[in-house]
């Protein structure tokens, strides 16, 4: 009987590669499952019906019922708007991202009858761009986080009432609050604003670039702003670049930190780590009260009292008035406390601050884009960064002060003009030419932006103005009559740019 022929190694390799190719091709031909985006189009409420999504009748409760792990829920509704709950709390039962249009644009209202969001256990959930308000429950009237990982960003949690916490995190839970405001919440026992509670596990609460203001623990309760309780577990609280102000309680108006438990049978651990944060006491209760826990300052904090004796690191200021404005609209989607002129928090934050130490990077103050986190090469303490406002100048200023020009050339439409050519345009009589009417204001606007003025109010106008000019060949003037459709469009853009150049569209400059 002939022996079986050996297959050469090279042939074996080719066969193996061929089989791998077949497997990969088969896998590639199989249908893939992608995370879906579910769009809420109806601000009503009622019994959940997943079949309403997608469609014009898709409500937030329906979207939560329809969602599966990895999905994103967004909104396409006329704003500002309010979703008022009529069927009890909203249950988040899957790992989803709920992405609102802005805390100043959309509110979810508990109708003073129920908790607003209940986060089921074992999930990873993000909530952004919403106001969560008017919830009422025994625990966590705004949000109750049951053993899950929750991130809340660019949102407001306000005017909720509970026995325990407007926010409530339970054992083996993680809560991160970024660029948000927790205000006006109350609890009749502990944790007026936020309760971080670890009865038998680990709870982590991280607050970045946020404001905790005007929260109250009533009826002799403790922890007006934040109650951090390890009980028989471990509760970790970390606060960075935030403002904790005007919160009240019997003890720990700002922060109450407790290892908790009933030693020797139950004994927990509770830690607080704080940096670049303002602590401004409310009507009652000290900024920090520590009961059998550990409080560590990483420096550059400012406290209106002695900070419980814990703020002794480099850059810490105690018994100092932070000089805060009221909680109000200072720009951005959430309310903040502005730093008043002369505040000791201005330019007194960590000189080695690195925005990339945070995830996501802390490029802006709490208000978001348009409000850089670092001004004058050093951050301010707290959630609010005082901005250096550069007010725009009118076209007459740029015509008469050529030495102040920040650039030596500009592009108008599709053409590049030297400084000399631009000055000639500014000095040329308009004589009913719409192209010159527009060019004068466009030159001034671009010079203002190059000098550091905020160009956000006229970004789209400048784009449209350049589009109008680019439809002509050669360089200005184009001798366009204002009575034509193009001429009228040029005059309209020029009027908007004129308002901008005279400071009417810039906050703090007459706008």
NORJOCOR-V677803 format. One record per backbone hydrogen bond with DSSP energy under -1.0 kcal/mol. CO is the residue of the C=O (numbers start at 0). NH is the residue of the N-H. E is the energy in kcal/mol with one decimal. If there is no record, write none. Layout:
[[CO	NH	E] [CO	NH	E]]
This chain:
[[7	11	-2.2] [8	12	-2.5] [9	13	-2.1] [10	14	-2.5] [11	15	-2.6] [12	16	-2.5] [13	17	-2.3] [14	18	-2.5] [15	19	-2.4] [16	20	-2.3] [17	21	-2.1] [18	22	-2.3] [19	23	-2.6] [20	24	-2.5] [21	25	-2.4] [22	26	-2.4] [23	27	-2.4] [24	28	-1.6] [35	71	-2.5] [37	73	-2.2] [39	75	-3.1] [48	51	-2.0] [49	52	-1.8] [54	57	-1.8] [57	40	-2.1] [57	41	-2.1] [58	62	-2.8] [59	63	-2.2] [60	64	-1.5] [61	65	-2.1] [62	66	-1.6] [67	70	-2.1] [70	96	-2.0] [71	37	-3.1] [72	98	-3.1] [73	39	-3.2] [80	106	-2.0] [82	108	-3.1] [89	117	-3.0] [91	119	-2.3] [93	95	-1.1] [94	69	-3.4] [95	125	-1.9] [96	72	-3.4] [97	127	-2.6] [101	104	-2.1] [101	105	-1.9] [104	80	-2.6] [105	130	-1.9] [106	82	-3.2] [107	132	-2.4] [108	84	-3.0] [109	112	-1.9] [113	135	-1.6] [115	89	-2.9] [116	143	-2.4] [117	91	-3.1] [118	145	-2.0] [122	148	-3.1] [124	150	-2.3] [125	97	-3.3] [126	152	-2.6] [127	99	-3.5] [128	101	-2.2] [129	155	-2.2] [130	107	-3.3] [131	157	-1.9] [132	109	-2.8] [133	111	-2.7] [134	160	-2.5] [137	162	-1.1] [137	163	-2.2] [140	115	-1.4] [141	116	-2.0] [142	167	-1.7] [143	118	-3.1] [144	146	-1.0] [144	169	-2.1] [146	121	-2.4] [147	173	-2.6] [148	124	-2.9] [149	175	-2.4] [150	126	-2.8] [151	177	-2.9] [152	128	-1.4] [154	180	-2.2] [155	131	-3.4] [156	182	-1.8] [157	133	-1.0] [159	185	-2.5] [160	136	-1.6] [161	187	-1.8] [162	188	-1.8] [162	189	-1.2] [163	139	-2.8] [164	140	-1.4] [165	141	-2.3] [165	142	-1.8] [166	194	-2.2] [167	144	-3.7] [168	196	-2.3] [172	203	-2.2] [173	149	-3.4] [174	205	-2.6] [175	151	-3.0] [176	207	-3.2] [177	153	-1.8] [179	210	-2.6] [180	156	-2.7] [181	212	-2.2] [182	158	-1.5] [184	215	-2.4] [185	161	-2.1] [186	217	-2.8] [189	164	-1.3] [192	166	-1.5] [193	226	-2.6] [194	168	-2.5] [195	228	-3.0] [200	233	-2.9] [202	235	-2.9] [203	174	-3.0] [204	237	-2.7] [205	176	-3.0] [206	239	-3.0] [207	178	-1.7] [209	242	-2.4] [210	181	-3.0] [211	244	-2.0] [212	183	-1.4] [214	247	-2.3] [215	186	-2.2] [217	220	-1.9] [220	249	-2.8] [221	190	-2.0] [222	191	-1.8] [224	193	-1.7] [225	255	-2.5] [226	195	-3.0] [227	257	-3.1] [228	197	-2.7] [229	232	-3.8] [232	268	-2.6] [233	202	-2.7] [234	270	-2.7] [235	204	-2.9] [236	272	-2.6] [237	206	-2.9] [238	274	-2.2] [239	208	-2.0] [241	277	-2.4] [242	211	-2.8] [243	279	-2.9] [244	213	-1.8] [246	281	-1.1] [247	216	-2.3] [250	222	-2.5] [251	223	-1.3] [252	224	-1.3] [253	225	-1.7] [254	288	-2.5] [255	227	-3.2] [256	290	-3.8] [257	229	-2.7] [261	264	-1.5] [261	265	-1.5] [268	234	-2.5] [269	293	-2.5] [270	236	-2.6] [271	295	-3.3] [272	238	-2.7] [273	297	-3.0] [274	240	-1.7] [275	381	-2.0] [276	301	-2.4] [277	243	-3.1] [278	303	-2.4] [279	245	-2.3] [283	248	-1.4] [285	253	-1.8] [286	254	-2.0] [288	256	-2.9] [290	258	-1.9] [293	271	-2.5] [295	273	-2.1] [298	275	-1.9] [300	316	-2.9] [301	278	-3.1] [302	319	-2.4] [304	318	-2.7] [305	308	-1.9] [306	309	-1.6] [309	311	-1.6] [312	315	-2.0] [313	299	-1.4] [316	302	-2.8] [322	339	-2.6] [327	335	-2.4] [335	327	-2.1] [337	324	-3.0] [339	342	-2.2] [342	345	-1.5] [344	347	-1.5] [344	380	-2.2] [349	352	-1.6] [353	356	-2.2] [354	357	-1.3] [354	361	-2.0] [360	362	-1.7] [362	372	-2.4] [364	367	-2.0] [367	370	-1.5] [370	364	-2.7] [374	377	-1.4] [378	348	-2.5] [382	365	-2.4] [393	397	-1.3] [394	398	-2.2] [395	399	-1.9] [396	400	-1.2] [400	403	-1.8] [401	404	-1.3] [407	418	-1.6] [409	416	-3.3] [411	414	-2.0] [414	411	-2.5] [416	409	-2.0] [417	421	-2.5] [418	422	-2.4] [419	423	-1.9] [420	424	-2.0] [421	425	-2.3] [422	426	-1.7] [424	427	-1.1] [429	432	-1.3] [432	436	-1.9] [433	437	-2.2] [434	438	-2.3] [435	439	-2.4] [436	440	-1.1] [437	441	-2.6] [438	442	-2.7] [439	443	-1.8] [440	444	-2.4] [441	445	-2.4] [442	446	-2.2] [443	447	-2.3] [444	448	-2.3] [445	449	-2.1] [446	450	-1.1] [447	452	-2.3] [448	451	-1.6] [454	457	-1.6] [455	458	-1.3] [457	461	-2.7] [458	462	-1.9] [459	463	-2.1] [460	464	-2.6] [461	465	-2.6] [462	466	-1.7] [463	467	-2.3] [464	468	-2.2] [465	469	-2.2] [468	471	-1.6] [479	433	-3.4] [480	483	-1.7] [483	487	-2.7] [484	488	-2.0] [485	489	-2.2] [486	490	-2.4] [487	491	-2.4] [488	492	-2.2] [489	493	-2.5] [490	494	-2.0] [491	495	-1.8] [492	496	-2.5] [493	497	-2.4] [494	498	-1.9] [495	499	-2.0] [496	500	-3.0] [497	501	-1.3] [498	503	-2.3] [499	502	-2.1] [505	508	-2.1] [505	510	-1.8]]
